[in-house]
Amino acid sequence: MIDLIDRENKILDAGCGTGLVGIALKQKGYESVDGFDLSEEMIKVAAATGVYKSLNSGIDMTKKK
């Protein structure tokens, strides 16, 4: 699982969904986690976890800008 030495590393949870990875990172002591997901509804669920510094929706990694 996730176990980097430097807990101060900034982490991006790409496609964060409901925030389960963010929760696991928080439990491991990581404080600087940002997330994004395509779905606004998933972002609402992830936001309720309280573990993300910032969250953004509508980001589709399969599309070029």
Backbone bond lengths (Angstrom), bond angles and torsions (degrees), N, CA, C in turn:
res aa  C-N    CA-C-N  psi(-1)  N-CA   C-N-CA  omega(-1)  CA-C   N-CA-C  phi
1 M - - - 1.456 - - 1.511 109.11 -
2 I 1.297 116.33 -168.46 1.454 123.84 -175.95 1.521 109.27 -77.58
3 D 1.340 116.30 124.76 1.454 118.96 177.29 1.525 110.12 -160.11
4 L 1.324 116.36 67.24 1.451 121.13 175.63 1.512 109.20 -76.45
5 I 1.316 116.00 153.67 1.460 119.98 -178.87 1.525 111.05 -70.76
6 D 1.332 117.36 -44.86 1.461 121.68 -174.91 1.531 110.88 -89.60
7 R 1.297 116.62 102.48 1.464 121.79 -179.47 1.534 112.56 -71.99
8 E 1.347 116.69 -5.29 1.456 121.66 178.32 1.529 111.89 -87.97
9 N 1.330 118.21 -4.20 1.457 121.50 178.48 1.514 110.18 -58.66
10 K 1.337 115.97 142.49 1.455 121.39 174.32 1.520 107.87 -85.14
11 I 1.323 116.65 134.09 1.463 121.78 -175.60 1.517 109.61 -124.56
12 L 1.331 115.74 136.76 1.456 121.82 174.71 1.521 108.27 -109.76
13 D 1.310 116.45 120.91 1.462 122.92 176.43 1.528 106.70 -95.08
14 A 1.338 115.67 91.78 1.461 121.94 -177.39 1.526 109.49 -78.63
15 G 1.313 116.51 123.69 1.460 120.41 -175.59 1.512 109.99 72.31
16 C 1.323 116.19 49.69 1.467 122.29 -170.26 1.526 114.91 -66.68
17 G 1.323 117.33 -18.09 1.464 119.08 177.22 1.511 112.38 55.31
18 T 1.309 116.63 -127.61 1.469 121.33 -177.15 1.529 113.87 -82.43
19 G 1.326 117.37 -4.59 1.459 120.22 175.80 1.514 115.77 95.35
20 L 1.313 118.10 13.64 1.470 120.02 -178.01 1.535 112.43 -61.79
21 V 1.331 117.02 -38.27 1.473 119.45 178.47 1.522 109.48 -68.11
22 G 1.324 117.04 -40.14 1.462 119.93 177.17 1.517 112.21 -59.52
23 I 1.304 116.49 -40.55 1.473 121.00 177.06 1.522 110.45 -62.55
24 A 1.326 117.11 -44.96 1.469 121.11 179.46 1.525 110.76 -62.64
25 L 1.329 116.93 -40.55 1.465 120.55 178.20 1.521 111.13 -64.22
26 K 1.311 117.00 -43.11 1.469 121.46 178.24 1.527 110.51 -60.61
27 Q 1.323 116.62 -42.36 1.464 120.83 178.74 1.526 111.87 -63.60
28 K 1.333 116.62 -27.13 1.466 121.52 177.48 1.521 112.35 -84.95
29 G 1.347 116.84 -5.73 1.459 120.25 176.06 1.514 115.53 102.02
30 Y 1.319 118.40 8.54 1.459 121.33 178.35 1.520 109.32 -84.21
31 E 1.328 116.25 131.53 1.458 121.11 -174.60 1.526 113.50 -109.64
32 S 1.324 118.12 -22.48 1.455 121.21 -174.20 1.530 110.50 -107.11
33 V 1.334 115.54 78.92 1.460 121.54 -178.58 1.529 109.26 -120.37
34 D 1.328 115.39 124.44 1.461 122.67 174.51 1.519 107.34 -110.87
35 G 1.320 116.50 155.30 1.456 119.12 -179.94 1.508 112.64 -143.39
36 F 1.334 114.90 157.42 1.453 120.14 171.25 1.514 109.58 -146.38
37 D 1.315 114.77 158.10 1.455 121.73 179.28 1.522 108.37 -154.50
38 L 1.289 116.76 157.93 1.458 121.68 176.48 1.531 110.73 -68.30
39 S 1.310 116.79 -36.41 1.458 122.71 -171.94 1.531 113.39 -91.46
40 E 1.330 115.93 125.65 1.461 121.10 174.87 1.535 111.04 -63.25
41 E 1.312 116.70 -36.62 1.472 120.70 179.32 1.536 111.25 -63.92
42 M 1.324 117.56 -40.68 1.469 120.53 178.12 1.527 110.41 -66.06
43 I 1.324 116.43 -37.58 1.466 120.03 178.20 1.524 110.53 -62.81
44 K 1.307 117.52 -38.32 1.473 121.11 177.37 1.527 110.63 -61.68
45 V 1.330 116.40 -41.50 1.466 120.36 178.73 1.529 109.75 -67.46
46 A 1.332 117.25 -44.64 1.469 121.28 179.32 1.525 110.81 -62.21
47 A 1.329 116.88 -39.28 1.464 120.59 -179.86 1.526 111.19 -62.56
48 A 1.306 116.53 -33.69 1.469 120.72 -179.33 1.526 112.29 -65.67
49 T 1.329 117.80 -18.28 1.470 120.24 178.69 1.516 111.48 -71.93
50 G 1.340 116.51 -26.80 1.460 120.50 179.72 1.513 115.15 74.50
51 V 1.323 118.66 14.06 1.467 120.08 -175.20 1.528 114.33 -102.72
52 Y 1.332 117.82 -8.92 1.464 120.51 -175.77 1.519 112.01 -97.88
53 K 1.353 116.02 139.69 1.470 121.10 174.21 1.517 109.62 -70.43
54 S 1.340 116.96 -42.87 1.463 121.37 177.25 1.521 109.32 -147.93
55 L 1.317 115.17 151.89 1.462 122.29 178.66 1.518 109.26 -137.28
56 N 1.323 116.35 141.91 1.458 121.85 177.77 1.511 109.29 -136.52
57 S 1.330 115.38 143.87 1.464 120.14 177.94 1.513 109.77 -114.82
58 G 1.332 116.05 171.97 1.448 121.72 177.32 1.508 114.31 78.76
59 I 1.308 117.72 11.02 1.465 121.11 -179.75 1.524 108.37 -95.25
60 D 1.324 115.05 118.91 1.466 122.14 -178.70 1.519 108.53 -115.17
61 M 1.309 117.03 107.99 1.473 121.59 -177.14 1.527 112.89 -72.51
62 T 1.319 118.15 -7.72 1.462 119.95 179.14 1.530 111.89 -89.16
63 K 1.315 117.20 -7.91 1.458 121.83 -177.84 1.522 111.23 -109.96
64 K 1.326 116.37 139.74 1.468 120.40 172.86 1.514 108.15 -85.68
65 K 1.310 116.04 146.26 1.475 120.38 178.43 1.490 109.72 -75.22
